[in-house]
Amino acid sequence: MNNHKPLDIDKLYSLEAEAAVLGSMIIDPDCISKVLPMLPRSDVFYIPEHQTIYEALVKLYIKGKPIDAISLRDQLKTQGQLAKLKGDETLSVEYIGKLIESVPSSANAVYYARIVREKETERQLWSAAEQIKNVVEEARPVDEKIESVQDIALGLELMKTGPDYIEIGRLAADVVAAMRDGPGQVVSTGFKELDGLIQGFYLGEFVLMAGRPSMGKSGLMLDIALHVTKAGMAVLIFSLEMTEWGLTERAICNLAAVDVTRIRTGEADEFDWVEVRNAASELQKRNLILGSIGSTPEQVAGLVHRLKQTHNIGIVFIDYIQLMSLGKKAENRQQEITEISRKLKGIALRENIPLVVLSQLNRQVDARDDHRPRMSDLRESGSLEQDADLVLLLYRGDYYRKDEPDFKPTGLAEVIVAKNRRGPVGKARLVFVHDYVKFSDLPENYVGAR
């Protein structure tokens, strides 16, 4: 039985509200600053003529020109859009006049703008519902259908609810309380010098942790994840490079401080095995979850949302972004990474958790004399640099000196804070213990570590 009701388009827009908003903007340009944040695009209006008039009013406002019926008409004529208003100039003047007459004052401009925005959101939902219906009816594997549906859902623009502005005086007390309870607002990395620089990862933050291959990105990710779980928080890791088995093995050896190679080659002694068993028992107490899917943003979004409800996860890691895809054809790889980055940032904001994404750096790092990475080395897309709230670049000088005849490892590593929207940039020093693929704080009496 098909219970799908036909779309009643009259319920998906309000001619009166659209006219009232435009009329208010004409008779009182001061209200435009209140309306603009609520109506960010002209296509929020349903009537084409209203879209045209709104664009013209916004252009006049941005240019700082006077706004009235005459200046609006001249602007429309300059843009060659006057004919769009019912055909000829006389009717156009009459049309603008009707808009002005439709509203006695601008006092309710925000109220009408909210109606216009809500109607546009309803149209988005109807459109999404129609797309989902078409996907369901396609002859494709169900997994592909689910990914397509998730992609449609992620594409919906969330409409901000609540007040359209906030008086900072009223917000100040809440901000002070949050500052006082700071540790509850961030997720500590577990490294003192790094936390001292960035204060940990903030809720809703999109973090990039990047480095060249073999720098230890996955090891640092695991170190942070294990620290977070030790503090009692649930962690979700999408590892697209390692199997769940391999990542669990590395986590056990990390906690046990046992060389994983000794385990794999059978060289481990009884002491090693005691430490491994103890570490495995400890790991069973930790709330560390490995995502078995996650190659597309939609898969990530679906699992993160579900586990946020069921396991109260506090932070998500993805290893690494260059192994992700959109699950559909893109114009080129750079465009694909750009869209992936945008969607991942949206997930972090929507779920209000830190999303830490590992990334490769391009080869030009190796060609430089000092080999120190820069933010411009982020591979395949400048959007990564733009979208990220925090960019951490991993550097180990030992890696580049290991083939020198007189090489003696120092174990010194640097996490370069190349971008930090909420604080300083700089670098934090760590020690890299190669045998365990493990990082630790730099001790006060540090003299080098293998």
C-alpha positions in Angstrom: 0.0 0.0 0.0 1.4 3.4 -0.9 0.7 6.0 1.8 2.8 8.7 0.2 0.8 11.9 0.2 1.1 14.3 -2.8 3.2 17.4 -2.1 1.1 20.5 -1.3 3.6 23.2 -2.5 1.4 26.0 -1.1 2.3 24.8 2.4 6.0 25.0 1.6 6.3 28.7 1.2 4.6 31.8 2.5 3.9 34.5 0.0 2.9 36.9 2.8 6.1 36.3 4.9 8.4 36.7 1.9 6.7 40.0 0.9 6.8 41.2 4.5 10.5 40.6 4.8 11.3 42.4 1.6 8.9 45.3 2.4 10.6 45.7 5.8 14.0 45.8 4.2 12.9 48.6 1.9 11.2 50.8 4.4 13.8 50.2 7.2 17.3 49.2 5.9 18.5 49.0 9.5 16.6 45.7 9.9 18.7 44.1 7.1 21.6 43.3 9.5 19.1 41.2 11.5 17.7 39.5 8.5 20.9 38.6 6.7 22.2 35.9 9.1 18.8 34.2 8.9 18.6 34.3 5.1 22.1 33.7 3.9 21.1 32.9 0.3 18.5 34.4 -2.1 17.1 30.9 -2.9 15.8 30.8 0.7 12.9 32.7 -0.9 10.6 30.5 -3.1 9.2 33.2 -5.4 11.8 33.9 -8.2 10.9 37.7 -8.2 11.6 37.8 -4.5 15.0 36.1 -5.0 15.8 38.9 -7.5 14.7 41.7 -5.2 16.5 40.2 -2.2 19.8 40.0 -4.2 19.5 43.6 -5.2 18.7 44.8 -1.7 21.7 43.0 -0.3 24.0 44.5 -2.9 22.8 48.0 -2.1 23.3 47.3 1.6 26.8 45.9 1.2 27.8 48.9 -1.0 26.5 51.2 1.7 24.0 52.9 -0.7 20.7 54.4 0.3 17.8 52.0 0.1 14.3 52.9 -1.0 11.9 52.1 -3.9 13.8 54.3 -6.3 17.3 53.0 -5.6 16.0 49.5 -5.7 14.5 50.0 -9.1 17.7 51.6 -10.4 19.8 48.7 -9.0 17.5 46.1 -10.7 17.7 48.1 -13.9 21.5 48.2 -13.7 21.7 44.5 -13.2 19.3 43.9 -16.2 16.8 42.2 -13.9 14.0 44.7 -13.9 12.2 42.7 -16.6 12.1 39.7 -14.3 9.5 41.6 -12.2 6.3 40.8 -14.1 7.6 41.9 -17.5 7.8 45.7 -17.8 9.0 48.7 -15.8 5.6 49.9 -14.9 4.6 46.6 -13.4 8.0 46.4 -11.7 7.4 49.7 -10.0 3.9 48.6 -9.0 5.4 45.3 -7.7 7.9 47.1 -5.5 5.1 49.4 -4.2 2.9 46.4 -3.3 5.8 45.0 -1.2 6.1 48.2 0.7 2.3 48.3 1.3 2.3 44.7 2.5 3.9 45.6 5.8 3.0 48.6 8.1 6.4 48.6 9.8 9.6 46.6 10.1 9.0 45.6 13.7 8.3 42.0 12.9 10.9 41.5 10.2 12.8 38.9 12.2 9.6 37.0 12.8 8.8 36.9 9.1 12.4 36.0 8.2 12.1 33.0 10.5 9.0 31.8 8.7 10.7 32.2 5.3 13.7 30.1 6.6 11.5 27.4 8.1 9.6 27.0 4.9 12.8 26.7 3.0 14.0 24.0 5.4 10.7 22.1 4.9 11.3 22.2 1.1 14.8 20.8 1.7 13.2 17.9 3.8 10.6 17.2 1.1 13.3 17.2 -1.6 15.5 14.8 0.6 12.5 12.6 1.2 11.9 12.3 -2.6 15.6 11.6 -3.2 15.5 8.9 -0.5 12.4 7.4 -2.0 14.1 7.1 -5.4 17.2 5.5 -3.8 15.1 2.9 -2.1 13.4 2.0 -5.3 16.7 1.6 -7.2 18.0 -1.9 -8.0 21.2 -1.7 -6.0 22.8 -3.5 -3.0 21.2 -2.4 0.3 24.6 -1.2 1.7 25.0 1.2 -1.3 21.5 2.5 -0.7 22.2 3.2 3.0 25.3 5.1 2.1 23.4 7.2 -0.5 20.7 7.9 2.1 23.3 9.0 4.6 24.9 11.2 2.0 21.5 12.9 1.4 21.0 13.4 5.1 24.5 14.9 5.5 23.7 17.3 2.7 20.8 18.8 4.6 21.5 22.3 6.0 20.9 22.5 9.7 18.8 25.5 10.6 19.9 27.3 13.7 17.1 27.4 16.2 16.7 29.7 19.1 17.5 33.4 19.2 19.1 35.1 16.2 21.5 37.0 18.3 22.9 36.7 21.8 23.8 39.6 24.1 27.3 38.9 25.3 26.5 40.2 28.8 24.0 37.4 29.3 26.4 34.8 28.0 29.4 36.0 30.1 28.4 34.1 33.3 28.1 30.8 31.4 31.4 31.3 29.8 33.1 32.0 33.1 31.6 28.8 34.5 32.9 26.9 31.5 36.3 28.4 31.9 36.4 27.5 35.6 35.4 23.9 34.7 37.9 23.9 31.8 39.1 20.3 32.2 35.6 19.1 31.5 35.5 21.0 28.2 38.6 19.5 26.6 40.1 16.1 26.0 43.6 15.9 27.2 46.3 14.4 24.9 48.1 13.0 27.9 51.3 14.9 27.0 52.2 17.7 29.3 54.1 20.0 26.9 51.5 19.5 24.1 48.6 20.1 26.4 50.4 23.2 27.7 50.4 24.6 24.2 46.9 23.6 23.0 45.1 22.7 26.3 43.9 19.5 24.7 41.2 18.9 22.1 38.1 21.0 22.3 34.5 19.7 21.7 33.4 20.1 18.2 36.9 20.6 17.0 38.2 19.3 13.6 41.9 18.3 14.2 44.5 17.3 11.6 47.5 15.3 12.7 49.9 15.0 9.8 53.3 13.7 9.0 55.3 11.8 6.4 55.2 8.0 6.4 57.0 6.4 9.3 57.0 9.5 11.4 54.8 7.7 14.0 51.3 9.3 13.3 49.5 6.1 14.1 51.6 5.5 17.2 50.9 9.0 18.5 47.2 8.5 17.8 47.2 5.3 19.8 49.1 6.9 22.7 46.5 9.6 22.9 43.6 7.2 22.6 44.9 5.0 25.4 45.4 7.9 27.6 41.9 9.1 27.0 40.5 5.6 27.8 42.6 5.4 31.0 40.8 8.6 32.1 37.5 6.8 31.6 36.3 8.2 28.3 35.1 6.1 25.4 37.2 6.4 22.2 36.3 5.4 18.6 39.0 4.7 16.1 38.6 4.2 12.4 41.8 2.6 11.2 41.7 2.4 7.4 45.4 1.3 7.2 45.6 -1.4 9.9 43.3 -4.3 10.7 41.4 -4.4 13.9 43.7 -7.4 14.9 46.9 -5.4 14.1 45.7 -2.3 16.0 44.7 -4.4 19.0 48.1 -6.1 19.0 49.9 -2.7 18.9 47.7 -1.4 21.7 48.6 -4.4 23.9 52.3 -4.0 23.2 52.1 -0.3 23.8 50.6 -0.8 27.3 53.0 -3.7 28.0 56.0 -1.8 26.8 57.0 -4.9 24.8 58.6 -4.8 21.3 55.9 -6.2 19.0 58.6 -7.7 16.8 59.8 -9.9 19.6 56.2 -11.2 19.9 55.9 -11.9 16.2 59.2 -13.6 15.8 58.9 -15.8 18.9 61.8 -14.0 20.7 59.6 -12.9 23.7 60.6 -14.3 27.1 58.4 -15.2 30.0 58.6 -11.7 31.4 57.4 -10.2 28.1 54.4 -12.6 28.2 53.5 -11.6 31.7 53.5 -8.0 30.7 51.5 -8.8 27.6 48.8 -10.7 29.5 48.6 -7.9 32.1 48.2 -5.4 29.3 45.5 -7.4 27.6 43.6 -7.6 30.9 43.9 -3.8 31.3 42.8 -3.2 27.8 39.7 -5.2 28.4 38.7 -2.6 31.0 39.1 0.3 28.6 36.3 1.6 26.4 38.3 1.6 23.1 36.1 0.9 20.1 37.4 0.1 16.6 35.1 1.0 13.7 35.1 -1.8 11.1 33.8 0.6 8.4 34.5 4.2 7.8 35.9 4.7 4.3 33.2 7.3 3.5 32.1 10.3 5.6 28.5 8.8 5.6 29.8 5.6 7.3 31.7 7.7 9.8 28.7 9.9 10.5 26.3 7.0 11.0 28.5 5.1 13.4 29.6 8.2 15.4 26.0 9.2 15.9 24.9 5.8 17.1 27.9 5.3 19.4 27.5 8.8 20.8 24.1 7.7 22.0 24.9 4.1 23.1 28.6 4.4 24.4 28.9 8.2 25.0 32.1 8.3 23.0 34.1 11.4 23.7 36.6 11.6 20.8 37.0 10.1 17.4 40.2 9.2 15.4 40.4 8.5 11.7 43.6 6.9 10.3 43.9 8.4 7.6 42.0 10.8 5.4 43.8 10.0 2.1 42.3 6.4 2.4 38.8 7.8 2.5 36.5 8.3 -0.5 33.1 9.7 -1.3 31.8 6.4 -2.5 30.9 8.1 -5.8 32.7 9.6 -8.7 34.3 13.0 -8.2 35.8 15.4 -10.7 39.3 14.8 -9.3 41.0 13.7 -6.1 41.5 17.2 -4.8 37.8 18.0 -5.1 37.0 14.7 -3.4 39.3 15.4 -0.4 37.8 18.9 -0.2 34.2 17.5 0.1 35.4 14.8 2.6 37.1 17.4 4.7 34.0 19.6 4.8 31.8 16.6 5.8 34.1 15.5 8.6 34.2 19.0 10.0 30.4 19.0 9.9 30.4 15.7 11.9 32.6 17.2 14.6 30.3 20.2 15.0 27.1 18.2 14.8 28.1 15.6 17.4 30.1 18.2 19.5 33.2 15.9 19.9 36.8 16.3 18.8 37.4 14.6 15.5 41.1 13.9 15.0 42.0 13.0 11.5 45.4 11.7 10.4 46.8 13.0 7.1 49.8 12.4 4.9 52.2 15.1 3.9 53.5 15.4 0.4 57.1 14.5 -0.7 58.4 18.1 -0.8 59.1 17.8 2.9 61.8 15.3 2.2 63.4 17.5 -0.4 64.0 20.4 2.0 67.2 20.7 3.9 65.7 20.8 7.4 62.8 18.4 6.6 60.5 20.2 9.0 56.9 20.0 7.8 54.8 23.1 7.0 51.1 23.5 6.8 51.4 24.0 3.0 52.7 20.4 2.8 49.2 19.0 3.5 48.5 16.6 0.7 46.0 16.9 -2.1 43.9 19.8 -0.8 44.2 23.3 0.6 40.7 22.8 2.1 42.3 20.7 4.8 44.3 23.7 6.0 41.1 25.9 5.8 38.7 23.5 7.5 40.9 22.4 10.4 40.7 24.1 13.7 44.0 22.6 14.8 46.8 21.4 12.7 49.6 19.2 14.3 52.6 18.2 12.3 54.8 15.4 13.5 58.6 15.5 13.0 61.4 13.2 14.0 64.9 14.2 13.0 66.2 10.7 13.7 64.3 9.4 10.7 66.3 11.5 8.3 69.7 10.8 9.9 69.3 7.0 10.4 71.5 6.2 7.3 74.4 8.4 8.4 77.5 6.3 9.3 77.9 7.8 12.8 74.2 8.0 13.5 73.2 7.8 17.2 69.4 8.2 17.8 68.2 10.9 20.1 64.6 9.8 20.3 63.6 13.4 20.1 60.3 14.2 18.4 58.4 17.4 17.8 54.7 18.1 17.4 54.5 21.3 15.5 51.3 23.3 16.2 51.0 24.9 12.8 47.5 26.2 13.2 45.5 26.9 16.3 42.2 28.8 16.0 42.0 29.3 19.8 45.6 29.8 20.9 49.3 30.0 20.1 51.3 28.1 17.6 54.6 26.6 18.4 56.1 23.1 19.1 55.9 20.5 21.8 58.8 18.1 22.4 58.3 14.4 23.0 60.4 11.2 23.1 59.8 8.5 20.6 60.7 5.0 21.8 61.2 3.1 18.5 61.0 -0.4 19.9 57.4 0.1 21.2 56.3 2.7 18.5 55.4 4.8 21.6 55.7 8.5 22.5 56.2 9.9 26.0 56.9 13.2 27.7 60.4 14.6 27.6 61.9 14.0 31.0 63.7 16.8 32.8 67.0 15.0 32.7 66.6 13.9 29.1 69.8 12.8 27.4 68.5 10.7 24.5 66.5 7.5 24.1 66.5 4.6 21.8 
